[in-house]
Amino acid sequence: MELIDYIDGLFIDLPSIQDYGITARLNTAFKGHASIWYTEMKEIHGRRNWPWWKSLIIQKYSNGTWICQKTMPFENDKYSVEKDSYKWCLRHSKRGKAIDPQVNTQMRNHKLFTQMPGETRAWSEMQIQSEFYSR
């Protein structure tokens, strides 16, 4: 869903940008299976505008199977001190946003905490609370 947010942002930030300027370059945004899917859709449906592609992407990648595929790695990838904290948090935050884009940052952080062992979780929560209250 980052792609959709990014492209929607382009239309807001650059009002003079042409729809075709974005949709003609969508193939560079997709990798692997998504690239094959995009190529097939473009061959079948031809040149379409961004709202059409946006709805198709949401339909394809917001279904139960896709969400389940993202949820399982989120739930199975527990944090440990051997892992790079920054990369782990960033990866999990992106997975969380993909699984449920309507969830706010506070709830997403709470879900991240559930993937941490007890002491690390308690320390992380204390750090966030102390930063919040120091403002």
C-alpha positions in Angstrom: 0.0 0.0 0.0 3.1 2.2 0.2 3.0 2.4 -3.6 -0.5 3.7 -3.6 0.2 6.3 -0.9 3.3 7.4 -2.8 1.5 7.8 -6.2 -1.5 9.6 -4.6 1.0 11.9 -3.0 2.6 12.6 -6.3 -0.7 13.8 -7.7 -1.1 16.1 -4.7 2.5 17.4 -4.7 2.8 17.8 -8.5 -0.7 18.8 -9.7 0.7 19.3 -13.3 1.8 15.7 -13.5 0.0 13.7 -16.2 -1.8 10.5 -15.3 0.0 8.7 -18.1 3.3 9.8 -16.7 2.6 7.7 -13.7 0.8 4.7 -15.2 3.3 4.2 -18.0 6.0 3.6 -15.3 4.1 1.3 -13.0 6.0 -1.7 -14.4 9.2 -0.4 -12.7 7.4 -0.5 -9.3 6.5 -4.2 -9.4 8.9 -7.1 -8.9 8.5 -10.9 -9.2 5.0 -12.2 -9.3 3.5 -8.7 -9.1 5.4 -7.7 -12.3 4.0 -10.7 -14.2 0.5 -9.8 -12.9 0.9 -6.2 -14.0 2.2 -7.1 -17.4 -0.8 -9.5 -18.0 -3.3 -7.0 -16.8 -1.8 -4.3 -19.1 -1.9 -6.7 -22.1 -5.6 -7.6 -21.3 -6.9 -4.1 -20.5 -4.5 -1.8 -22.3 -3.7 1.7 -21.2 -5.8 2.8 -18.2 -5.7 5.7 -15.8 -4.4 5.7 -12.2 -7.8 5.4 -10.4 -8.4 2.2 -12.4 -5.0 0.8 -11.6 -5.4 1.8 -7.9 -8.6 -0.1 -7.5 -7.2 -3.1 -9.3 -4.1 -3.1 -7.1 -6.3 -2.8 -3.9 -8.5 -5.6 -5.1 -5.6 -7.9 -5.9 -3.5 -7.2 -2.8 -6.1 -6.5 -0.1 -7.8 -9.9 -0.2 -7.8 -12.5 2.6 -5.2 -14.7 1.0 -2.7 -11.9 0.6 -3.3 -10.5 4.1 -2.8 -14.0 5.5 0.5 -14.3 3.6 1.6 -11.0 5.3 0.2 -11.9 8.7 2.0 -15.2 9.1 5.5 -13.7 8.7 4.5 -10.8 11.0 3.4 -13.3 13.7 6.2 -15.7 13.3 9.1 -13.3 13.1 9.8 -12.6 16.8 12.4 -10.0 17.8 15.6 -11.2 19.4 18.7 -9.2 20.4 20.7 -10.9 17.7 18.6 -9.1 15.0 19.2 -5.6 13.8 16.6 -3.7 15.8 16.1 -0.9 13.2 15.6 -3.3 10.3 13.3 -5.6 12.3 11.1 -2.7 13.4 11.0 -1.2 10.0 10.1 -4.5 8.3 7.4 -5.2 10.9 6.0 -1.7 10.7 5.6 -2.1 7.0 4.0 -5.5 7.4 1.6 -4.2 10.0 0.6 -1.3 7.7 0.1 -3.7 4.8 -2.0 -6.0 6.9 -4.2 -3.2 8.4 -3.6 0.2 6.9 -6.4 1.8 9.0 -4.5 1.2 12.3 -2.9 4.2 13.8 0.8 4.4 14.8 0.1 3.8 18.5 -1.8 0.5 17.8 0.9 -0.5 15.3 3.6 0.0 17.9 1.6 -2.1 20.4 1.4 -4.9 17.9 5.2 -4.6 17.4 5.6 -4.9 21.2 3.7 -8.2 21.2 6.5 -9.7 19.0 9.2 -8.9 21.6 10.3 -10.9 24.6 9.3 -9.7 28.0 12.3 -7.6 29.1 12.9 -6.0 25.7 9.2 -5.3 25.4 9.0 -3.6 28.8 12.2 -1.5 28.1 10.8 -0.4 24.7 7.5 0.6 26.1 9.2 2.6 28.9 11.3 4.4 26.3 8.3 5.4 24.3 6.3 6.5 27.3 9.2 8.6 28.7 9.7 10.2 25.3 6.0 10.9 25.1 5.8 12.4 28.6 9.0 14.5 28.1 7.4 16.6 25.3 
